[in-house]
């Protein structure tokens, strides 16, 4: 996840990731989907890309 730092006047990476589930691959440059959210409908922040993959794999095996 990147955020704009007004203090430093730069865009900085926070070290966190938000994962979007795409609903279609028809338009690869346009994201038709939704972020993974928790029970309070807040985006889940992941620390690593591997963490995201593990979480999504668990979701896939639940269904």
Secondary structure as GFF3:
##gff-version 3
##sequence-region A 1 63
A	DSSP	beta_strand	2	5	.	.	.	ID=ss1
A	DSSP	beta_strand	10	13	.	.	.	ID=ss2
A	DSSP	beta_strand	20	22	.	.	.	ID=ss3
A	DSSP	beta_strand	33	35	.	.	.	ID=ss4
A	DSSP	alpha_helix	49	62	.	.	.	ID=ss5
###
